[in-house]
Amino acid sequence: MTRELTPNLEYLEKLSNIIQKDGLRDPWIIQDRLKQLNRQDDTDVVVFDSYNEKGKCIVYYGVKPDLSVIYAYEFKLGKVLKEYKIENILELDKWKQNFDSVIRYSMITLDDIKNDVLQWVEKYKTRQSRAYKQFIDTLKVYRHYTGQIIVYYKEMNGENKKLKPIVRKYKSISLDDLIEFGKKKSKELWNREFTCKVVFVKAYWNSQLGVYYPHKETIAFSEYMCATMTEDQIYDTMLHEMVHWHLHTSGRNYHDEDFEFIEECLKVGCGLSQSNSARKAYIQYQKSV
């Protein structure tokens, strides 16, 4: 008699309990444990991969009679109480605040950052040795493609966690500084009140320092990019984004490729966008004048 190819939910529930109880968070570890369970339970389930994120786990698996069909079994990861969270036990937020506040004049390597965070957590290892060991065992430090840093580890329930420290090369400029600059320049250049909102965002932009969002009338600055730019570069970007705001709210053409925008930037003395389309537009603008 042919077995019906249905998900073996009882077996997978047993697997999910093991993952939560024993902390089996990685696919290759789950595979090893499965080999044992397959022998013990005579199951036909074969796990291909597991994915853990934001409090849930998805297990991708098949059944031996037909491995061309892949099932997905999702379950919630066990909640970790605040007092047992790794970030709280090892005070990782405080480490990040300390790291973010330091201006570094020389190139910092991934090993430098890893050693820095390891030195920080060393003094907390007696608070709860299991959390300390979990952090050490799963700690990875790598560079985002933008060049910024990501510190990665896994929580006690297997959930992926990330810290995004700021490698600061220059003294920070506050939002109040930028808003005050906006008010002064708007009055000076266009004789109008500066009503645009200015915010810092924790975003990894490839080359952009600031962005103007017309639907929100907001200028956003990448906190990570600002840490690597000089005051002159930041204020120049602020003025560039203000031109977007001024033209947009005046009902005029305000995109980087618009001749009217290029002309206004040249008039007020701020830089132009370095995107390929904006560069081509500037070449065409030069030919038209």
N, C-alpha and C positions, 0 to 999 in steps of 0.2 A: 504494500500500500504506500503511495507517495505521500510524503509529509507536506503539509500545507506550509508555504513560505510566509509565515507571520512573524512579526517582531517578538522576540522572547523577552517580554517586559519584566517577568519575574526575575530572570537572570540579570537584566540590566539594572533593575532596582537594587539588587544585591551589589552590583558593581558600583553604583552611585554611592551606596552607603560606605563601601570600602574606601572610595576616593575621598569622601568627606572625613571619615574616621581616621584613616591612616595617612592622609595627606598625599595620596598618589596623584600628582598634578601633571606629570609629563607623559606623553604618548608612549615612549619607549618603556617607562616604568610600568605603565598600565598593561602594556603588551606582555611583559614578563609575568606579571601577576595573573594575567588571563590564561597563560599557558598552564599555570597551576590549577586555576579554576576549571579550565576546559577538561583537565584530566579528572578532577574531583566530581564535577557536575555533569560530565558527558554532554556539554552544551554544543550547539552548532553555531554559536555566535562568534564572529571574528571581528575584532575592533580594528579599524583602519587609522583612526585619528581621534583626538579629543581637543576641544577648544574651550578655554575658560576665560570669561570676561564679564565684568560688572555683575558679579553675584550669581552667574549661571554657568553651567557646563553643558556643552553639546558633544555627544559621543556619536561618531560616524561609524557604522558597522554594517556587516553583511551576514548572511547565513550560508553555511557551506554548500547546501544543494544548489544555490544559484548566486554566486558572488558578483554577478553583473548588476545586481540590484543593491543599492546602498541606502540604508535607512539612517535617520537622524533621531537620536533620543536626547531630549533636553530635560535637565533638572536643575533646581536651584542649589547653589552652593550654601553650605551652612553659614549662618550669620556669625560674625565675630563681634563680641561685645566691645564697646569703646575702650574699656580698660585693658583689653587683651589684644588690641590692634597693634601691629608692629610699629606703625608710625607714632603711636602714643607712647608705647613702652620705650622706644629708642629716641623719642623726641626729634623726629626727622624734620618737622616743620622748623624747629629752631636751628637745626643744622643748615637748612636751606636759607633761612633769613641771614644767618652769619655769612654763608658763602656768597649770597647775592650782594651783600653790602661791601665786599672787598673789591678794591680796584687793583687789577693785575696788569703790570706793565710788560710782563714777558709771556710767551706762549705757554698755555697750560695744557698738559697732555691728559689722556684718559686715565693713565696710571696715577697721575697727580690727584685727579678728582676721586678716584677709587680709594686711594690712600687717605685722602682727607675725610671721606665719609666713614671709612673703617676706623680711623682714629677717634672720630666722634662717637660711634656706637660702642667702642671698646669699654667706655666707662659705664655703660648701661647693661652690660652682658649679664650681671648678677641679678637684675630685676626679674627676668624670666628667660632662662637659658634657652628654652625651646624657640622662643621668638627671635632671639639673637642668632641662633644657629640657622633658623629658616631664612633670615635676612642674608647672612653670610653665604649660605649655600646657593641662593638664587640671585645674588647681586650681579648685575651686568651694567657696564657703563659704555655708551656708544655715542657717536655723533649723528645727529639728524643731518639730512642732506644739505640743510642750510648752514651747517657748521655748528649749530647750537648743540647743547649737551642733554642727554636723557639718561637718568639713573633708573634702572629697572629692577624690581624685585617682585616676589609673590607673597601675598598675604597668607595667613595660616589656613584659610579655606581654599587656597589655590588661585584666588583671584589675582589677575595681573595688576600690578601697581607701578606708577611712574612718578618720578620726581623730575622737575625741569628747572634745574638751577641756572642762574644767569651768570655768565662769564662777563664780568664788567670790566671794560677797558678805560672808561671815562666816568667822571662825576655825573650823577644822574640829574636830569632836568625834571622838575615837578610839573604836574598838570597846571598848577597855579601860574607857573612861569610861562607855559605855553598859552594859556588863556589870556594872560596879561599882554603877551606879545601880540596875540590876535586882536585884542581890543585896540591897542596902540596903532598897529598897521592898518586895520580896517578904517579907522578914523583918518589916518594920515593919507592913505592911498585913494580911498573911495568915499570918504566923508559919510560913513554909515556905521551904525552900531553892529558890533560883532555878536551875532546871535547863535552861531554854530556851536554845537556840543563837541567837546574834546575828551577822548577817553584813552586809557592805556588798555591793551588787550594782550592776553598771553597766547599769542599766535605766532607760528613759525612761517614767515613769508620768505620766499626765496631771495628776493633782492629788495623788496619794498620795505620802506621804513614806515610810511604812513599811507592811509587810504581814506578817500572821501566817499561816504555812503549817502547819495542824494535822497533816497527814500526816508532816511532818518535825519538828514541834515547833520551828520556827525563825522568828525575827523577822528580816525582811530590810529593810534601808534602802537607798533609792536614793541612790547616791553623788552623783549630779547634783543631786537635789532637796535633799539635805542642805546642799550648798554655798550654797543660796539661802535657807536658813532660819536663824532665830536659835536660840540654845541653848534658850530656853524652849519654842519650838515643837518642837524635836527631842525634848526630854525629855518633853513632853506627849504626843507621838506614841508614845514608848517606853512610857509608862505605859498608854496606850490599848491598845497591842498586848499588853502584859503582862496586861491584863484578859482579852483573848481567850485567852491561854495559860492563865491561872489557871482560868477557868471550863471551858475545854475539858478540861484535865487533871484537873479535879475532877468530870467527868461531868455538867456543867450546860450550860444553853443559852448559847452563846458568840458567836452571830452579831450583827452590827450592829443588826439589826431586832428582836432578842429583848428583851422587857421586862427579863428578868433581867440581860442585858448592860448595857442602858441604866441600870438601877438601880445596878449596881456601878460604872459610870463616874462617875455623879453622886456616889456615896459616896466614892470615892477622889479625886475632883476633877480628872479629866482630860476633855478634849474628846470630843465624839461625832463620828461620821462625818458628812460633809456630802453624802453621796449622797442622791438623791431618796427612795429607799426608806427610808433611815435617818431622814430628816427626818419623813416621814409616820409612821413608827413612833413617833418621839418625841412627835408631836402626839397620837397615840392613847394613848400612855403617860400623858401629862399629864391626859388626860380620865379615865383609869382610876384615878388616885390621888386 
